[in-house]
Amino acid sequence: MKAYILQKDSQSLDNLCLIERPDPVPGPGQLLVRMRAASINYRDQAIVTGGYFGGRVKRDTIPLSDGAGEVVAVGPGVSRFKVGDRVAGTFFLGWVDGPPVGRRTARGAPADGVLAELVVLDEIDAVALPPHLSFEEGACLPCAGLTAWHAVVEACRVRPGDTVLIQGTGGVSLFALQFARASGARVIGISSSDEKLERARRLGLETGINYRRTPEWGDEVQKLTGGRGVDHVIEVGGAGTLARSMQALAFGGRIALIGVLSGHQGDTNPHPLVMKGGSMHGVVVGNRAMFERMNRAIEINGIRPVIDRVFPFAEARAAYEYQQSGALFGKVVIAI
């Protein structure tokens, strides 16, 4: 089979290599999956450069956590899936339900990922794809989709009539927009692009703020909500945006803290959160039970992941470069 690897101690895309390996064989309780698509997350870029938590990859590693394909063989004892089933792998290995116990191992680093023609999954680390989604759409779910679901539904418990603030128009934020709208919430968004905000309006965004023209967007959110603020912030920026997110928050509101897209430096003084009686919930993807609940909601509501571009397998490096450029609206996918 063909597979991409990140070479040990990778520091750049120059360390992304296409190789040939023997076809893997499923063992007891395992599935052999012919991968059909994989998608790229911000985390994957950090892994390439060695800037992700934990540092550089310690061995040659197949990258990417998010992928979908079809089962082509099963090992002894498999009961949850059969040959021909369409599946995606979970982001974390072995985390089926409840709080995580011990250290969680993630796909794409340190465990091998899915940017390969064939991948072996433990059956406990796989979920069935919603039937209306393509493989390319299904490949967007394991990290980006589930992170947004965890934030909006599991952590914030968004209800009809709530107001939610999203940041940017990347994969997690657009999933959050769709899940919040499906929950009956009003959604406000910030972006540096008027064109992207207009596209987001077609997905249900009520109001958009261009943060380049309005750098004090926390104050603008307060104005837009009549001085009340938003009930929930889906915080993908991190330290660089956290102060304005707290400014935008309503009394008793909640911030779902997900990413560090704005960097690690910024005003993280918690006093405004305390004065508003607010709370913050750290979100690190989620478990398989959450994934299955999300997929049922996606099917019932007819939700489709937003894909910006699909690159062929041979152009995986170009896919990384495009995703890194910031030009994207939604997800970048590699067809396998």
VOBA-1610 file (N, C-alpha, C; in pm, whole numbers, padded with zeros to 5 digits, always signed):
BEGIN
Met+00084-00119+00000Met+00000+00000+00000Met+00088+00125+00000Lys+00029+00235-00043Lys+00095+00364-00035Lys+00050+00435+00093Ala+00143+00506+00153Ala+00113+00583+00273Ala+00209+00700+00281Tyr+00162+00808+00344Tyr+00251+00919+00376Tyr+00302+00901+00517Ile+00428+00941+00538Ile+00482+00945+00673Ile+00543+01082+00698Leu+00537+01122+00824Leu+00619+01232+00873Leu+00744+01168+00932Gln+00859+01207+00881Gln+00982+01148+00931Gln+01007+01189+01076Lys+01075+01102+01147Lys+01110+01127+01287Lys+01171+01266+01302Asp+01129+01337+01407Asp+01178+01472+01438Asp+01142+01575+01330Ser+01031+01554+01261Ser+00987+01645+01155Ser+00980+01788+01204Gln+01026+01881+01116Gln+01017+02023+01145Gln+00953+02102+01031Ser+00921+02035+00919Ser+00862+02105+00805Ser+00797+02006+00712Leu+00726+02059+00611Leu+00664+01973+00510Leu+00766+01897+00427Asp+00893+01938+00432Asp+00998+01862+00363Asp+01011+01723+00421Asn+00960+01703+00542Asn+00967+01572+00607Asn+00843+01486+00582Leu+00751+01533+00495Leu+00634+01454+00456Leu+00670+01373+00332Cys+00668+01240+00343Cys+00716+01152+00235Cys+00612+01047+00200Leu+00600+01019+00071Leu+00513+00911+00024Leu+00597+00784+00013Ile+00550+00676+00076Ile+00627+00552+00080Ile+00537+00434+00043Glu+00599+00319+00023Glu+00530+00191+00005Glu+00552+00107+00129Arg+00444+00044+00177Arg+00452-00047+00291Arg+00370-00173+00259Pro+00400-00284+00324Pro+00315-00402+00307Pro+00173-00373+00356Asp+00075-00434+00291Asp-00063-00418+00337Asp-00077-00470+00480Pro-00140-00392+00569Pro-00160-00441+00706Pro-00268-00549+00711Val-00265-00628+00817Val-00361-00737+00836Val-00432-00716+00969Pro-00566-00721+00971Pro-00636-00700+01098Pro-00619-00818+01192Gly-00599-00789+01319Gly-00593-00892+01421Gly-00727-00908+01490Pro-00732-00981+01601Pro-00857-00998+01674Pro-00917-00864+01715Gly-01047-00848+01687Gly-01117-00726+01724Gly-01083-00606+01638Gln-01021-00628+01522Gln-00978-00516+01439Gln-01043-00517+01301Leu-01046-00396+01240Leu-01100-00376+01106Leu-00987-00332+01014Leu-00989-00382+00890Leu-00902-00327+00786Leu-00989-00234+00702Val-00950-00107+00698Val-01030-00004+00632Val-00954+00051+00512Arg-01018+00047+00395Arg-00964+00115+00279Arg-01004+00261+00290Met-00907+00346+00319Met-00936+00487+00339Met-00975+00552+00206Arg-01078+00634+00212Arg-01125+00705+00093Arg-01101+00855+00100Ala-01084+00908+00220Ala-01062+01051+00235Ala-01005+01080+00372Ala-00929+01190+00381Ala-00877+01239+00509Ala-00883+01391+00506Ser-00895+01453+00623Ser-00898+01599+00628Ser-00789+01650+00722Ile-00755+01778+00704Ile-00645+01840+00777Ile-00699+01937+00881Asn-00643+01930+01001Asn-00676+02022+01109Asn-00556+02111+01141Tyr-00581+02219+01214Tyr-00472+02306+01258Tyr-00367+02225+01335Arg-00412+02132+01416Arg-00321+02046+01493Arg-00222+01975+01402Asp-00269+01930+01286Asp-00182+01855+01195Asp-00067+01941+01143Gln-00094+02071+01124Gln+00012+02162+01082Gln+00117+02175+01192Ala+00072+02184+01315Ala+00165+02197+01427Ala+00249+02071+01445Ile+00190+01956+01418Ile+00266+01831+01428Ile+00378+01827+01324Val+00348+01873+01202Val+00449+01874+01095Val+00571+01955+01137Thr+00549+02071+01198Thr+00660+02161+01232Thr+00722+02131+01367Gly+00668+02032+01439Gly+00721+01999+01570Gly+00675+02092+01679Gly+00573+02175+01650Gly+00527+02273+01746Gly+00406+02230+01827Tyr+00361+02106+01810Tyr+00245+02060+01885Tyr+00288+02018+02025Phe+00191+02014+02118Phe+00221+01972+02254Phe+00290+01836+02251Gly+00401+01824+02318Gly+00476+01700+02315Gly+00595+01705+02222Gly+00602+01810+02138Gly+00719+01828+02054Gly+00715+01745+01927Arg+00833+01721+01870Arg+00844+01654+01741Arg+00805+01507+01751Val+00759+01451+01637Val+00724+01309+01636Val+00847+01226+01668Lys+00829+01123+01748Lys+00941+01044+01798Lys+00979+00929+01705Arg+00898+00905+01602Arg+00926+00798+01505Arg+00859+00837+01374Asp+00893+00769+01266Asp+00821+00790+01141Asp+00674+00759+01165Thr+00586+00856+01134Thr+00445+00848+01174Thr+00354+00882+01057Ile+00253+00800+01034Ile+00150+00833+00936Ile+00065+00947+00994Pro+00053+01060+00923Pro-00016+01176+00981Pro-00168+01173+00960Leu-00233+01270+01020Leu-00376+01304+01011Leu-00463+01213+01097Ser-00544+01278+01177Ser-00634+01205+01267Ser-00769+01176+01204Asp-00811+01257+01106Asp-00949+01253+01056Asp-00958+01187+00920Gly-01028+01074+00914Gly-01044+01006+00786Gly-01165+00915+00786Ala-01204+00873+00666Ala-01320+00784+00650Ala-01293+00687+00536Gly-01354+00569+00546Gly-01335+00470+00441Gly-01432+00355+00459Glu-01403+00245+00392Glu-01492+00129+00399Glu-01417+00007+00450Val-01485-00073+00528Val-01426-00194+00584Val-01408-00297+00473Val-01285-00348+00456Val-01258-00448+00352Val-01222-00583+00412Ala-01196-00591+00542Ala-01170-00718+00608Ala-01187-00697+00758Val-01222-00804+00829Val-01236-00798+00974Val-01157-00912+01037Gly-01105-00887+01156Gly-01034-00989+01230Gly-01128-01074+01313Pro-01074-01179+01376Pro-01157-01266+01460Pro-01225-01189+01572Gly-01350-01222+01599Gly-01422-01165+01712Gly-01489-01032+01688Val-01478-00977+01567Val-01541-00848+01540Val-01693-00864+01534Ser-01766-00780+01604Ser-01912-00791+01607Ser-01984-00661+01571Arg-01914-00546+01576Arg-01981-00417+01556Arg-01988-00379+01408Phe-01902-00435+01323Phe-01898-00397+01182Phe-01877-00519+01095Lys-01908-00500+00966Lys-01888-00606+00867Lys-01825-00547+00742Val-01777-00632+00655Val-01717-00587+00530Val-01820-00504+00452Gly-01775-00391+00400Gly-01863-00301+00325Gly-01915-00185+00404Asp-01905-00189+00537Asp-01953-00077+00619Asp-01866+00046+00597Arg-01929+00161+00603Arg-01860+00290+00589Arg-01832+00345+00728Val-01706+00373+00758Val-01669+00407+00895Val-01570+00523+00898Ala-01560+00583+01016Ala-01453+00677+01049Ala-01389+00631+01178Gly-01261+00658+01194Gly-01194+00626+01319Gly-01211+00738+01419Thr-01208+00705+01547Thr-01213+00806+01652Thr-01079+00877+01663Phe-01081+00998+01717Phe-00958+01075+01735Phe-00870+01010+01843Phe-00931+00979+01957Phe-00858+00914+02065Phe-00879+00763+02060Leu-00776+00689+02093Leu-00784+00543+02094Leu-00832+00496+02231Gly-00932+00408+02231Gly-00974+00343+02353Gly-01063+00424+02445Trp-01104+00546+02405Trp-01192+00629+02490Trp-01334+00614+02436Val-01408+00521+02496Val-01542+00488+02447Val-01648+00578+02507Asp-01643+00603+02638Asp-01747+00682+02704Asp-01693+00731+02837Gly-01767+00824+02898Gly-01729+00875+03028Gly-01602+00959+03024Pro-01553+00997+03141Pro-01429+01074+03145Pro-01310+00986+03105Pro-01205+01047+03050Pro-01089+00966+03012Pro-01018+00913+03136Val-00966+00792+03124Val-00891+00730+03233Val-00746+00716+03188Gly-00656+00779+03260Gly-00516+00773+03222Gly-00487+00863+03103Arg-00372+00843+03042Arg-00328+00925+02930Arg-00398+00881+02802Arg-00451+00977+02727Arg-00520+00947+02603Arg-00421+00949+02486Thr-00430+00848+02400Thr-00343+00842+02282Thr-00424+00888+02161Ala-00370+00985+02088Ala-00440+01044+01974Ala-00387+00987+01844Arg-00477+00978+01746Arg-00439+00934+01613Arg-00366+01049+01539Gly-00268+01015+01461Gly-00193+01116+01386Gly-00068+01164+01457Ala-00053+01130+01582Ala+00062+01154+01670Ala+00010+01155+01814Pro+00060+01064+01896Pro+00171+00973+01870Pro+00135+00847+01790Ala+00006+00809+01787Ala-00031+00690+01710Ala-00035+00723+01561Asp-00018+00621+01476Asp-00030+00643+01332Asp-00169+00697+01298Gly-00172+00781+01193Gly-00296+00840+01148Gly-00353+00769+01027Val-00420+00846+00940Val-00504+00787+00837Val-00466+00827+00694Leu-00354+00893+00674Leu-00316+00935+00539Leu-00245+00820+00468Ala-00322+00715+00443Ala-00271+00591+00384Ala-00385+00521+00312Glu-00350+00432+00221Glu-00454+00360+00147Glu-00527+00260+00234Leu-00458+00198+00328Leu-00518+00100+00417Leu-00479+00130+00561Val-00575+00120+00652Val-00551+00148+00793Val-00622+00041+00876Val-00559-00005+00982Val-00621-00098+01076Val-00675-00019+01195Leu-00803-00040+01227Leu-00867+00023+01342Leu-00916-00084+01437Asp-00899-00065+01568Asp-00972-00148+01663Asp-01121-00117+01648Glu-01204-00218+01653Glu-01347-00191+01629Glu-01407-00099+01734Ile-01347-00093+01854Ile-01400-00001+01955Ile-01366+00143+01922Asp-01274+00164+01826Asp-01231+00299+01788Asp-01285+00338+01651Ala-01402+00288+01616Ala-01464+00321+01487Ala-01611+00351+01507Val-01664+00437+01421Val-01808+00469+01421Val-01860+00462+01278Ala-01988+00432+01264Ala-02051+00431+01132Ala-02075+00573+01085Leu-02055+00597+00956Leu-02079+00729+00900Leu-02230+00753+00884Pro-02276+00877+00903Pro-02415+00909+00866Pro-02437+00874+00719Pro-02547+00808+00686Pro-02563+00753+00550Pro-02567+00857+00440His-02606+00983+00471His-02618+01083+00364His-02486+01153+00333Leu-02382+01124+00408Leu-02254+01191+00386Leu-02164+01112+00292Ser-02087+01185+00212Ser-01983+01124+00130Ser-01864+01089+00219Phe-01769+01012+00163Phe-01647+00984+00239Phe-01572+01114+00270Glu-01571+01206+00173Glu-01502+01334+00197Glu-01565+01410+00313Glu-01697+01411+00318Glu-01766+01478+00429Glu-01744+01403+00560Gly-01750+01272+00555Gly-01728+01191+00675Gly-01589+01209+00732Ala-01492+01238+00646Ala-01354+01257+00691Ala-01335+01385+00772Cys-01436+01471+00776Cys-01427+01596+00852Cys-01475+01581+00996Leu-01527+01465+01032Leu-01598+01452+01159Leu-01513+01422+01282Pro-01410+01337+01276Pro-01351+01285+01401Pro-01293+01389+01496Cys-01224+01491+01445Cys-01169+01595+01533Cys-01249+01724+01524Ala-01256+01784+01404Ala-01323+01914+01390Ala-01471+01905+01427Gly-01540+01807+01370Gly-01683+01794+01398Gly-01710+01765+01544Leu-01639+01667+01600Leu-01667+01626+01738Leu-01626+01733+01838Thr-01519+01807+01810Thr-01480+01916+01899Thr-01592+02020+01907Ala-01648+02055+01792Ala-01757+02153+01791Ala-01880+02098+01863Trp-01912+01973+01838Trp-02028+01910+01905Trp-02008+01911+02056His-01891+01869+02101His-01860+01868+02245His-01880+02006+02304Ala-01829+02109+02233Ala-01838+02245+02284Ala-01982+02294+02291Val-02055+02280+02180Val-02189+02339+02170Val-02293+02260+02249Val-02291+02128+02234Val-02399+02046+02289Val-02364+01984+02423Glu-02247+01922+02433Glu-02213+01849+02555Glu-02167+01942+02666Ala-02086+02043+02634Ala-02032+02133+02738Ala-02124+02251+02764Cys-02160+02325+02659Cys-02241+02446+02677Cys-02390+02416+02687Arg-02432+02301+02638Arg-02575+02265+02640Arg-02661+02379+02584Val-02626+02421+02465Val-02696+02531+02399Val-02844+02497+02383Arg-02929+02593+02415Arg-03074+02572+02410Arg-03138+02672+02314Pro-03262+02642+02271Pro-03332+02738+02185Pro-03338+02876+02250Gly-03307+02978+02171Gly-03309+03115+02221Gly-03177+03165+02273Asp-03079+03077+02293Asp-02946+03121+02336Asp-02877+03197+02222Thr-02776+03274+02259Thr-02691+03341+02160Thr-02549+03287+02173Val-02492+03249+02059Val-02360+03186+02055Val-02268+03271+01968Leu-02144+03289+02013Leu-02043+03359+01936Leu-01941+03259+01883Ile-01916+03263+01751Ile-01812+03179+01692Ile-01701+03270+01639Gln-01582+03212+01627Gln-01465+03288+01583Gln-01410+03228+01454Gly-01409+03306+01347Gly-01354+03261+01221Gly-01446+03168+01146Thr-01393+03114+01035Thr-01474+03028+00948Thr-01397+02901+00912Gly-01320+02851+01006Gly-01256+02722+00988Gly-01352+02608+01017Gly-01301+02487+01012Gly-01386+02370+01027Gly-01462+02365+01157Val-01394+02383+01271Val-01461+02376+01401Val-01568+02484+01412Ser-01536+02606+01371Ser-01630+02716+01387Ser-01755+02698+01301Leu-01739+02647+01179Leu-01856+02627+01093Leu-01940+02508+01141Phe-01877+02404+01194Phe-01955+02298+01259Phe-02032+02355+01377Ala-01966+02439+01458Ala-02033+02499+01574Ala-02153+02583+01531Leu-02137+02657+01423Leu-02249+02735+01368Leu-02366+02644+01335Gln-02340+02536+01266Gln-02448+02445+01225Gln-02513+02377+01345Phe-02433+02333+01441Phe-02489+02266+01558Phe-02569+02364+01644Ala-02520+02487+01657Ala-02593+02588+01735Ala-02726+02623+01669Arg-02726+02638+01538Arg-02851+02668+01467Arg-02950+02552+01480Ala-02897+02428+01469Ala-02985+02312+01485Ala-03044+02305+01626Ser-02975+02366+01723Ser-03024+02369+01861Ser-03118+02487+01887Gly-03143+02569+01784Gly-03236+02680+01797Gly-03172+02808+01847Ala-03039+02820+01837Ala-02970+02937+01888Ala-02948+03042+01781Arg-02929+03164+01824Arg-02884+03275+01740Arg-02731+03273+01740Val-02669+03296+01625Val-02523+03289+01616Val-02467+03419+01560Ile-02367+03473+01631Ile-02289+03588+01587Ile-02148+03538+01557Gly-02085+03592+01453Gly-01952+03546+01417Gly-01856+03660+01391Ile-01727+03634+01412Ile-01623+03731+01376Ile-01532+03669+01271Ser-01480+03754+01183Ser-01387+03711+01079Ser-01314+03834+01027Ser-01202+03811+00960Ser-01131+03922+00896Ser-01181+03946+00754Ser-01277+03865+00708Ser-01321+03869+00568Ser-01471+03890+00560Asp-01515+03998+00495Asp-01657+04021+00471Asp-01715+03911+00384Glu-01637+03865+00286Glu-01685+03761+00194Glu-01713+03631+00270Lys-01625+03598+00363Lys-01646+03476+00441Lys-01767+03491+00535Leu-01784+03609+00592Leu-01900+03631+00678Leu-02029+03619+00598Glu-02029+03665+00474Glu-02147+03653+00390Glu-02177+03507+00361Arg-02073+03429+00333Arg-02093+03286+00311Arg-02147+03218+00437Ala-02098+03261+00553Ala-02147+03204+00678Ala-02293+03238+00702Arg-02336+03356+00657Arg-02477+03392+00671Arg-02567+03294+00598Arg-02518+03241+00487Arg-02599+03144+00413Arg-02611+03011+00488Leu-02527+02992+00590Leu-02536+02873+00675Leu-02616+02901+00802Gly-02659+03026+00821Gly-02741+03058+00937Gly-02683+03161+01030Leu-02563+03214+01001Leu-02508+03320+01084Leu-02600+03442+01079Glu-02636+03497+01194Glu-02727+03612+01196Glu-02652+03742+01173Thr-02541+03760+01243Thr-02466+03884+01235Thr-02317+03854+01231Gly-02245+03926+01143Gly-02101+03910+01134Gly-02028+04039+01167Ile-01912+04026+01230Ile-01828+04140+01266Ile-01691+04120+01203Asn-01646+04218+01126Asn-01511+04213+01071Asn-01416+04267+01178Tyr-01333+04178+01235Tyr-01252+04220+01349Tyr-01133+04308+01309Arg-01103+04314+01180Arg-00998+04408+01138Arg-01050+04552+01144Arg-01175+04570+01103Arg-01235+04703+01111Arg-01284+04736+01251Thr-01317+04630+01327Thr-01371+04649+01461Thr-01288+04566+01558Pro-01167+04613+01591Pro-01079+04533+01678Pro-01137+04510+01818Glu-01218+04603+01866Glu-01283+04584+01997Glu-01418+04516+01976Trp-01412+04397+01920Trp-01536+04328+01883Trp-01614+04278+02005Gly-01550+04267+02119Gly-01624+04231+02240Gly-01728+04336+02275Asp-01686+04463+02262Asp-01780+04573+02285Asp-01891+04573+02180Glu-01855+04543+02055Glu-01955+04541+01948Glu-02059+04431+01971Val-02015+04317+02021Val-02110+04209+02053Val-02207+04256+02161Gln-02157+04327+02260Gln-02246+04380+02364Gln-02351+04473+02304Lys-02309+04558+02210Lys-02404+04649+02145Lys-02508+04571+02065Leu-02465+04470+01993Leu-02556+04392+01909Leu-02659+04315+01991Thr-02625+04287+02116Thr-02717+04211+02202Thr-02786+04301+02304Gly-02786+04430+02278Gly-02854+04523+02368Gly-02791+04533+02504Gly-02659+04509+02512Gly-02589+04516+02639Gly-02593+04390+02721Arg-02656+04286+02667Arg-02669+04161+02743Arg-02547+04072+02728Gly-02492+04063+02607Gly-02382+03971+02580Gly-02432+03837+02530Val-02339+03749+02499Val-02375+03616+02446Val-02373+03512+02556Asp-02454+03411+02539Asp-02460+03304+02639Asp-02340+03211+02631His-02284+03195+02510His-02176+03100+02490His-02076+03156+02388Val-01947+03134+02414Val-01842+03165+02318Val-01770+03037+02283Ile-01759+03008+02154Ile-01681+02893+02108Ile-01543+02947+02076Glu-01453+02936+02172Glu-01325+03005+02173Glu-01217+02919+02108Val-01185+02951+01983Val-01079+02879+01913Val-00950+02960+01906Gly-00955+03086+01947Gly-00838+03172+01938Gly-00738+03150+02049Gly-00786+03133+02172Gly-00697+03116+02285Gly-00661+03247+02351Ala-00536+03256+02399Ala-00495+03369+02481Ala-00513+03503+02409Gly-00491+03505+02278Gly-00498+03631+02205Gly-00637+03688+02189Thr-00740+03607+02208Thr-00878+03654+02192Thr-00961+03641+02320Leu-00903+03580+02421Leu-00982+03546+02540Leu-01038+03669+02611Ala-00961+03777+02620Ala-01010+03896+02690Ala-01135+03952+02624Arg-01136+03956+02491Arg-01254+04009+02420Arg-01371+03911+02430Ser-01341+03782+02435Ser-01449+03684+02454Ser-01517+03704+02588Met-01437+03729+02691Met-01496+03755+02823Met-01577+03884+02821Gln-01530+03984+02747Gln-01606+04108+02732Gln-01739+04084+02665Ala-01743+03993+02568Ala-01864+03965+02491Ala-01966+03882+02569Leu-01922+03819+02676Leu-02005+03721+02747Leu-02115+03786+02829Ala-02229+03719+02835Ala-02339+03760+02922Ala-02312+03714+03065Phe-02386+03770+03159Phe-02375+03724+03298Phe-02417+03577+03304Gly-02332+03496+03368Gly-02361+03353+03378Gly-02329+03276+03252Gly-02265+03341+03154Gly-02233+03274+03028Gly-02116+03178+03041Arg-02092+03106+02933Arg-01988+03004+02934Arg-01900+03017+02811Ile-01770+02998+02831Ile-01673+02993+02723Ile-01625+02849+02707Ala-01640+02795+02587Ala-01585+02664+02555Ala-01447+02687+02494Leu-01342+02656+02569Leu-01205+02685+02529Leu-01149+02568+02451Ile-01118+02594+02323Ile-01079+02486+02232Ile-00936+02500+02183Gly-00904+02615+02120Gly-00780+02624+02045Gly-00690+02738+02085Val-00581+02749+02008Val-00480+02852+02031Val-00444+02920+01900Leu-00543+02940+01814Leu-00515+02993+01681Leu-00456+03134+01684Ser-00483+03210+01790Ser-00430+03346+01799Ser-00298+03350+01875Gly-00244+03234+01909Gly-00117+03228+01980Gly-00133+03205+02129His-00019+03197+02196His-00019+03165+02340His-00006+03290+02427Gln+00012+03407+02366Gln+00030+03530+02442Gln-00095+03617+02433Gly-00131+03679+02545Gly-00246+03768+02546Gly-00295+03791+02688Asp-00401+03868+02700Asp-00459+03901+02830Asp-00549+03788+02874Thr-00504+03715+02975Thr-00585+03603+03027Thr-00629+03628+03171Asn-00632+03755+03209Asn-00681+03791+03342Asn-00823+03739+03360Pro-00849+03653+03459Pro-00983+03593+03473Pro-01084+03682+03544His-01043+03800+03590His-01132+03884+03670His-01264+03916+03598Pro-01263+03953+03467Pro-01392+03979+03401Pro-01486+03859+03402Leu-01430+03740+03393Leu-01513+03618+03398Leu-01574+03602+03536Val-01495+03629+03638Val-01546+03619+03776Val-01659+03719+03799Met-01640+03843+03753Met-01739+03947+03775Met-01870+03919+03703Lys-01862+03839+03596Lys-01985+03804+03524Lys-02045+03671+03569Gly-01985+03611+03670Gly-02035+03481+03714Gly-02028+03378+03605Gly-01930+03395+03515Gly-01918+03305+03401Gly-01832+03184+03433Ser-01819+03097+03334Ser-01738+02977+03351Ser-01669+02945+03219Met-01566+02862+03231Met-01491+02821+03114Met-01474+02669+03119His-01495+02606+03003His-01486+02460+02995His-01384+02424+02887Gly-01279+02354+02925Gly-01181+02309+02827Gly-01236+02194+02745Val-01219+02200+02614Val-01273+02098+02523Val-01157+02035+02447Val-01140+01905+02463Val-01038+01830+02389Val-01107+01717+02314Val-01157+01747+02196Val-01229+01654+02108Val-01339+01584+02189Gly-01336+01452+02205Gly-01441+01383+02277Gly-01431+01233+02262Asn-01523+01161+02324Asn-01518+01015+02321Asn-01612+00957+02214Arg-01609+00825+02200Arg-01687+00760+02094Arg-01836+00777+02114Ala-01883+00774+02239Ala-02027+00790+02263Ala-02074+00927+02216Met-01994+01032+02241Met-02027+01165+02189Met-02032+01163+02036Phe-01935+01097+01976Phe-01927+01087+01830Phe-02055+01025+01775Glu-02102+00920+01837Glu-02222+00853+01790Glu-02346+00939+01809Arg-02353+01013+01920Arg-02466+01106+01940Arg-02462+01215+01833Met-02342+01268+01806Met-02328+01371+01704Met-02375+01319+01568Asn-02335+01198+01533Asn-02372+01145+01402Asn-02522+01127+01388Arg-02589+01090+01497Arg-02736+01081+01490Arg-02798+01218+01466Ala-02744+01319+01532Ala-02796+01455+01512Ala-02767+01505+01371Ile-02649+01474+01319Ile-02615+01513+01182Ile-02712+01450+01083Glu-02743+01323+01104Glu-02836+01253+01013Glu-02977+01311+01024Ile-03026+01330+01145Ile-03162+01378+01163Ile-03180+01519+01107Asn-03079+01604+01125Asn-03088+01743+01081Asn-03036+01766+00939Gly-02987+01660+00874Gly-02937+01674+00738Gly-02816+01767+00727Ile-02735+01772+00833Ile-02618+01861+00834Ile-02508+01802+00745Arg-02442+01890+00670Arg-02328+01850+00587Arg-02206+01934+00624Pro-02092+01871+00646Pro-01970+01948+00670Pro-01940+02041+00552Val-01881+02155+00582Val-01845+02252+00479Val-01702+02223+00433Ile-01689+02188+00306Ile-01559+02155+00248Ile-01519+02265+00152Asp-01400+02319+00171Asp-01349+02422+00081Asp-01292+02360-00045Arg-01195+02270-00031Arg-01131+02207-00146Arg-01096+02063-00117Val-01098+01981-00222Val-01055+01842-00214Val-00934+01824-00304Phe-00824+01775-00247Phe-00702+01751-00321Phe-00684+01601-00344Pro-00624+01560-00456Pro-00593+01418-00475Pro-00481+01373-00383Phe-00474+01243-00359Phe-00376+01183-00269Phe-00234+01224-00306Ala-00206+01229-00435Ala-00070+01263-00480Ala-00032+01406-00448Glu-00131+01490-00414Glu-00104+01632-00387Glu-00126+01666-00239Ala-00092+01572-00153Ala-00113+01594-00009Ala-00036+01716+00041Arg+00085+01733-00008Arg+00163+01850+00037Arg+00092+01980-00002Ala+00037+01987-00122Ala-00035+02107-00165Ala-00157+02130-00077Ala-00221+02023-00031Ala-00336+02036+00059Ala-00293+02100+00191Tyr-00182+02052+00245Tyr-00129+02113+00367Tyr-00101+02261+00346Glu-00038+02295+00235Glu+00000+02434+00208Glu-00123+02522+00195Tyr-00226+02471+00129Tyr-00348+02550+00113Tyr-00417+02570+00248Gln-00423+02465+00328Gln-00487+02476+00458Gln-00412+02575+00547Gln-00281+02579+00533Gln-00198+02668+00612Gln-00213+02815+00570Ser-00255+02837+00448Ser-00260+02972+00393Ser-00365+03062+00458Gly-00465+03002+00520Gly-00571+03081+00580Gly-00679+03123+00482Ala-00666+03083+00355Ala-00764+03121+00255Ala-00892+03038+00264Leu-00887+02932+00341Leu-00995+02834+00339Leu-01122+02885+00407Phe-01234+02826+00365Phe-01364+02843+00430Phe-01415+02702+00456Gly-01400+02655+00580Gly-01436+02517+00610Gly-01314+02426+00605Lys-01332+02307+00552Lys-01232+02202+00563Lys-01156+02179+00432Val-01032+02136+00446Val-00949+02092+00333Val-00938+01939+00343Val-00969+01872+00234Val-00979+01726+00233Val-00885+01669+00128Ile-00831+01551+00158Ile-00748+01476+00064Ile-00825+01349+00028Ala-00855+01333-00101Ala-00921+01211-00148Ala-00815+01102-00165Ile-00846+00983-00117Ile-00749+00872-00121Ile-00802+00766-00218
//
